[in-house]
């Protein structure tokens, strides 16, 4: 193994190892695919081993590639720390918070207050499944949502920490018979048709959580509908169709509708902070610190004996907390 490997070669290797796709890795690094392939060949020559098995349909790490990856990540992390220490300005961190009233927005607001020299640029995409694709493509740095709803192949390329167990609620038209209650028992929605983002692949993790909740209580999932982008369009379509909507207990105001927490049981929506594995950025550190402090002061990770959470979510949140 040579002692003077170029960081660029290691970055090329790490990108392909994490994407397992040369085109996506090249896009993430902003280089031509031919240049990326050339760098991988140079690295393989330097280390004296084949690092990838590449076919027309797939890319996989060899045993030597898997052995090299953790070392490459540590070396690149050290280079990033060195660059940050002498950089005049750290690049902005791109953070998806879904909507303006959300756990993610609260974490970003706290991080901005704690680290005013850093720049956090927020995005308002809907759904962790869609955001995860943006993270892996290098177009987004951080997002928030239900990690158990991601596929294992995507999940293994991401790092995450549990942030909050959010209470779930139902958004009801003001004229709905249940709108007069302060809280709505889940069983009271039996036979109701409730919208939970079905038909939108970007929010598949939310629809999946809703399906688990609905199936045990006779609640009907609203038929798939095209993706609703932006708060204004969401409000327009929901009001026009008269839908009841499954939502988080903290949600944007919708004129003509009321938000009511669900009880008996208290369904929880697990929220984790998610980023690309290997990312090093002082803004990420600030976000993690803000999430920890908010979680501790607000009791975000507490749940009661009457809470409902699918076992797979409990397992993922427990693993992420280690």
ZALO-751900 format. One line per field, with one value per residue (C-alpha): residue number from 1; residue in three letters; y, z, x. Coordinates in pm, whole numbers, padded with zeros to 5 digits, always signed. Example, Ala and Ser with C-alpha at 12.3 -4.5 7.8 and 13.67 -1.06 7.14 Angstrom:
# residues 2
n <- 1; 2
res <- ALA; SER
Y <- -00450; -00106
Z <- +00780; +00714
X <- +01230; +01367
# end
This chain:
# residues 322
n <- 1; 2; 3; 4; 5; 6; 7; 8; 9; 10; 11; 12; 13; 14; 15; 16; 17; 18; 19; 20; 21; 22; 23; 24; 25; 26; 27; 28; 29; 30; 31; 32; 33; 34; 35; 36; 37; 38; 39; 40; 41; 42; 43; 44; 45; 46; 47; 48; 49; 50; 51; 52; 53; 54; 55; 56; 57; 58; 59; 60; 61; 62; 63; 64; 65; 66; 67; 68; 69; 70; 71; 72; 73; 74; 75; 76; 77; 78; 79; 80; 81; 82; 83; 84; 85; 86; 87; 88; 89; 90; 91; 92; 93; 94; 95; 96; 97; 98; 99; 100; 101; 102; 103; 104; 105; 106; 107; 108; 109; 110; 111; 112; 113; 114; 115; 116; 117; 118; 119; 120; 121; 122; 123; 124; 125; 126; 127; 128; 129; 130; 131; 132; 133; 134; 135; 136; 137; 138; 139; 140; 141; 142; 143; 144; 145; 146; 147; 148; 149; 150; 151; 152; 153; 154; 155; 156; 157; 158; 159; 160; 161; 162; 163; 164; 165; 166; 167; 168; 169; 170; 171; 172; 173; 174; 175; 176; 177; 178; 179; 180; 181; 182; 183; 184; 185; 186; 187; 188; 189; 190; 191; 192; 193; 194; 195; 196; 197; 198; 199; 200; 201; 202; 203; 204; 205; 206; 207; 208; 209; 210; 211; 212; 213; 214; 215; 216; 217; 218; 219; 220; 221; 222; 223; 224; 225; 226; 227; 228; 229; 230; 231; 232; 233; 234; 235; 236; 237; 238; 239; 240; 241; 242; 243; 244; 245; 246; 247; 248; 249; 250; 251; 252; 253; 254; 255; 256; 257; 258; 259; 260; 261; 262; 263; 264; 265; 266; 267; 268; 269; 270; 271; 272; 273; 274; 275; 276; 277; 278; 279; 280; 281; 282; 283; 284; 285; 286; 287; 288; 289; 290; 291; 292; 293; 294; 295; 296; 297; 298; 299; 300; 301; 302; 303; 304; 305; 306; 307; 308; 309; 310; 311; 312; 313; 314; 315; 316; 317; 318; 319; 320; 321; 322
res <- UNK; UNK; UNK; UNK; UNK; UNK; UNK; UNK; UNK; UNK; UNK; UNK; UNK; UNK; UNK; UNK; UNK; UNK; UNK; UNK; UNK; UNK; UNK; UNK; UNK; UNK; UNK; UNK; UNK; UNK; UNK; UNK; UNK; UNK; UNK; UNK; UNK; UNK; UNK; UNK; UNK; UNK; UNK; UNK; UNK; UNK; UNK; UNK; UNK; UNK; UNK; UNK; UNK; UNK; UNK; UNK; UNK; UNK; UNK; UNK; UNK; UNK; UNK; UNK; UNK; UNK; UNK; UNK; UNK; UNK; UNK; UNK; UNK; UNK; UNK; UNK; UNK; UNK; UNK; UNK; UNK; UNK; UNK; UNK; UNK; UNK; UNK; UNK; UNK; UNK; UNK; UNK; UNK; UNK; UNK; UNK; UNK; UNK; UNK; UNK; UNK; UNK; UNK; UNK; UNK; UNK; UNK; UNK; UNK; UNK; UNK; UNK; UNK; UNK; UNK; UNK; UNK; UNK; UNK; UNK; UNK; UNK; UNK; UNK; UNK; UNK; UNK; UNK; UNK; UNK; UNK; UNK; UNK; UNK; UNK; UNK; UNK; UNK; UNK; UNK; UNK; UNK; UNK; UNK; UNK; UNK; UNK; UNK; UNK; UNK; UNK; UNK; UNK; UNK; UNK; UNK; UNK; UNK; UNK; UNK; UNK; UNK; UNK; UNK; UNK; UNK; UNK; UNK; UNK; UNK; UNK; UNK; UNK; UNK; UNK; UNK; UNK; UNK; UNK; UNK; UNK; UNK; UNK; UNK; UNK; UNK; UNK; UNK; UNK; UNK; UNK; UNK; UNK; UNK; UNK; UNK; UNK; UNK; UNK; UNK; UNK; UNK; UNK; UNK; UNK; UNK; UNK; UNK; UNK; UNK; UNK; UNK; UNK; UNK; UNK; UNK; UNK; UNK; UNK; UNK; UNK; UNK; UNK; UNK; UNK; UNK; UNK; UNK; UNK; UNK; UNK; UNK; UNK; UNK; UNK; UNK; UNK; UNK; UNK; UNK; UNK; UNK; UNK; UNK; UNK; UNK; UNK; UNK; UNK; UNK; UNK; UNK; UNK; UNK; UNK; UNK; UNK; UNK; UNK; UNK; UNK; UNK; UNK; UNK; UNK; UNK; UNK; UNK; UNK; UNK; UNK; UNK; UNK; UNK; UNK; UNK; UNK; UNK; UNK; UNK; UNK; UNK; UNK; UNK; UNK; UNK; UNK; UNK; UNK; UNK; UNK; UNK; UNK; UNK; UNK; UNK; UNK; UNK; UNK; UNK; UNK; UNK; UNK; UNK; UNK; UNK; UNK; UNK; UNK; UNK; UNK; UNK; UNK; UNK; UNK; UNK; UNK; UNK; UNK; UNK; UNK; UNK
Y <- +00000; +00336; +00608; +00896; +00801; +01100; +01190; +01221; +00850; +00761; +00993; +00826; +00484; +00584; +00737; +00425; +00200; +00393; +00439; +00101; +00284; +00463; +00714; +00827; +00839; +01054; +01292; +01317; +01407; +01636; +01447; +01260; +00889; +00811; +01011; +00831; +00490; +00596; +00698; +00364; +00179; +00393; +00314; -00058; -00046; +00142; -00101; -00407; -00544; -00539; -00333; -00378; -00646; -00459; -00597; -00428; -00448; -00415; -00297; -00477; -00450; -00727; -00856; -00624; -00333; -00398; -00414; -00083; +00113; +00186; +00296; +00522; +00683; +00757; +00908; +01125; +01238; +01353; +01543; +01708; +01814; +01958; +02148; +02283; +02400; +02619; +02709; +03067; +02963; +02633; +02548; +02571; +02255; +02162; +02035; +01906; +01974; +01868; +02154; +02479; +02340; +02024; +01861; +01919; +02291; +02317; +02144; +02372; +02683; +02572; +02493; +02835; +03001; +02791; +02820; +03155; +03142; +02834; +02842; +02599; +02616; +02453; +02260; +02173; +01841; +01595; +01251; +01078; +00826; +01110; +01299; +00988; +00967; +01331; +01266; +00970; +01173; +01449; +01710; +01718; +01669; +01598; +01509; +01390; +01105; +00741; +00533; +00196; +00293; +00298; -00010; -00194; -00109; +00263; +00247; +00087; +00387; +00633; +00723; +00826; +00913; +00904; +01253; +01227; +01008; +01239; +01198; +01140; +01332; +01358; +01672; +01704; +01938; +02177; +02033; +01673; +01515; +01433; +01789; +01896; +01657; +01765; +01420; +01152; +00782; +00579; +00349; +00642; +00657; +00306; +00314; +00659; +00720; +00901; +01044; +00939; +01019; +00700; +00724; +00946; +00741; +01022; +00966; +00587; +00557; +00762; +00569; +00245; +00360; +00466; +00127; -00049; +00174; +00158; -00220; -00289; -00033; -00058; +00277; +00302; +00441; +00714; +00613; +00706; +01066; +01257; +01408; +01734; +01979; +02277; +02382; +02586; +02299; +02057; +02285; +02343; +01973; +01858; +02121; +02054; +01679; +01705; +01454; +01371; +01354; +01158; +01407; +01480; +01653; +01957; +02060; +02360; +02539; +02449; +02695; +02528; +02226; +02131; +01913; +01660; +01426; +01055; +00845; +00492; +00401; +00702; +00631; +00755; +00859; +00794; +01079; +01033; +01271; +01112; +01189; +01020; +00780; +00937; +01299; +01533; +01891; +02121; +02196; +01828; +01836; +02146; +01978; +01666; +01875; +02077; +01760; +01611; +01926; +01968; +01600; +01615; +01936; +01848; +01476; +01393; +01029; +00946; +00719; +00596; +00251; +00351; +00433; +00245; +00192; -00094; -00337; -00264; +00104; +00027; -00188; +00079; +00358; +00146; +00062; +00426; +00534; +00318
Z <- +00000; -00101; +00161; -00068; -00203; -00342; -00145; -00476; -00540; -00198; -00246; -00578; -00412; -00116; -00346; -00561; -00254; -00100; -00419; -00577; -00901; -01111; -01269; -00935; -00778; -01063; -01027; -00654; -00710; -01007; -01236; -01562; -01530; -01741; -01503; -01206; -01362; -01435; -01073; -00949; -01180; -01052; -00693; -00767; -00924; -00623; -00365; -00580; -00553; -00734; -00535; -00727; -00921; -01201; -01448; -01686; -01415; -01080; -00885; -00570; -00338; -00339; -00009; -00048; -00126; +00187; +00387; +00247; +00296; +00672; +00639; +00345; +00542; +00837; +00612; +00432; +00763; +00872; +00545; +00590; +00944; +00824; +00544; +00781; +01028; +00765; +00549; +00543; +00518; +00561; +00288; +00373; +00495; +00300; +00537; +00445; +00719; +00523; +00635; +00825; +01138; +01214; +01438; +01175; +01160; +01539; +01535; +01259; +01443; +01759; +01566; +01400; +01739; +01884; +01582; +01410; +01205; +01019; +00737; +00729; +00409; +00454; +00195; +00222; +00044; +00163; +00281; +00391; +00104; -00145; +00067; +00105; -00272; -00276; +00003; -00178; -00500; -00319; -00360; +00008; +00330; +00609; +00648; +00916; +00918; +00974; +00900; +00927; +00614; +00400; +00213; +00370; +00067; +00119; +00498; +00501; +00311; +00571; +00929; +01163; +01524; +01690; +01760; +01863; +01909; +01774; +01868; +01571; +01507; +01263; +01065; +01038; +00854; +01105; +01032; +01105; +01401; +01574; +01540; +01865; +02069; +02220; +02145; +01905; +01999; +01717; +01731; +01658; +01307; +01222; +00877; +00803; +00489; +00586; +00357; +00437; +00121; -00070; -00427; -00339; -00342; -00163; +00147; +00132; +00485; +00620; +00419; +00547; +00908; +00849; +00697; +01009; +01228; +01011; +00964; +01327; +01364; +01049; +00908; +00528; +00343; +00092; -00267; -00421; -00538; -00723; -00503; -00338; -00348; -00115; +00169; -00050; -00287; +00002; +00167; -00159; -00245; +00108; +00152; -00191; -00132; +00227; +00341; +00696; +00709; +00926; +01053; +01325; +01635; +01534; +01188; +00968; +01013; +00751; +00721; +00783; +00953; +01309; +01435; +01704; +01881; +01860; +02176; +02289; +02199; +02147; +01808; +01771; +01462; +01505; +01375; +01316; +01175; +00866; +00664; +00415; +00582; +00607; +00598; +00802; +00856; +01160; +01079; +01123; +01465; +01554; +01442; +01644; +01953; +01906; +01866; +02183; +02386; +02259; +02314; +02671; +02760; +02583; +02661; +02292; +02331; +02613; +02554; +02779; +02838; +02620; +02320; +01990; +01776; +01532; +01648; +01345; +01436; +01795; +01670; +01430; +01684; +01946; +01701; +01601; +01963; +02023
X <- +00000; +00156; +00188; +00089; -00254; -00440; -00754; -00940; -00894; -01028; -01327; -01401; -01381; -01602; -01865; -01891; -01889; -02178; -02381; -02295; -02366; -02101; -02340; -02482; -02137; -02007; -02303; -02242; -01877; -01953; -01714; -01753; -01819; -01512; -01292; -01443; -01376; -01020; -00963; -01098; -00856; -00568; -00659; -00687; -00340; -00202; -00341; -00280; -00633; -00963; -01213; -01539; -01720; -01893; -02147; -02389; -02657; -02483; -02181; -02063; -01765; -01508; -01374; -01073; -01303; -01507; -01183; -01060; -01385; -01367; -01002; -01090; -01371; -01142; -00875; -01133; -01282; -00936; -00890; -01230; -01143; -00814; -00987; -01252; -00987; -00822; -01120; -01233; -01596; -01778; -02027; -02398; -02567; -02881; -03150; -03497; -03755; -04066; -04293; -04246; -04413; -04218; -03962; -03696; -03770; -03743; -03404; -03274; -03398; -03216; -02897; -02901; -02927; -02645; -02411; -02486; -02165; -02290; -02544; -02836; -03039; -03379; -03575; -03944; -03977; -04239; -04135; -03816; -03822; -03792; -03540; -03322; -03287; -03177; -02924; -02771; -02755; -02563; -02837; -02931; -02736; -02984; -03351; -03593; -03843; -03930; -03621; -03801; -03994; -03679; -03560; -03264; -03047; -03107; -03090; -02744; -02602; -02731; -02654; -02933; -03009; -03353; -03485; -03848; -04152; -04421; -04782; -05010; -05329; -05617; -05698; -06076; -06312; -06471; -06814; -06704; -06891; -06560; -06428; -06592; -06376; -06044; -05898; -06019; -06006; -05858; -06158; -06390; -06242; -06363; -06519; -06373; -06167; -05846; -05579; -05220; -05025; -05106; -04980; -04684; -04360; -04175; -04389; -04413; -04272; -04567; -04825; -04675; -04702; -05063; -05148; -05016; -05234; -05544; -05553; -05620; -05897; -06108; -05995; -05998; -05695; -05788; -05721; -05383; -05364; -05089; -04819; -04923; -04633; -04635; -04864; -05098; -05169; -05211; -05466; -05655; -05691; -05769; -06042; -06190; -06214; -06329; -06069; -05978; -05597; -05354; -05095; -04841; -04974; -04765; -04879; -04946; -05278; -05537; -05826; -06163; -06004; -05908; -05624; -05708; -05458; -05536; -05578; -05670; -05400; -05169; -05007; -04651; -04458; -04083; -03864; -03492; -03234; -03080; -02766; -02534; -02294; -01950; -02069; -01850; -01967; -01976; -02339; -02422; -02259; -02465; -02788; -02715; -02639; -02959; -03165; -03016; -03082; -03438; -03508; -03385; -03569; -03894; -03907; -03918; -03821; -04060; -04357; -04637; -04778; -05075; -04852; -04859; -04550; -04479; -04206; -03987; -03981; -03888; -03599; -03470; -03495; -03315; -03035; -02996; -02963; -02654
# end
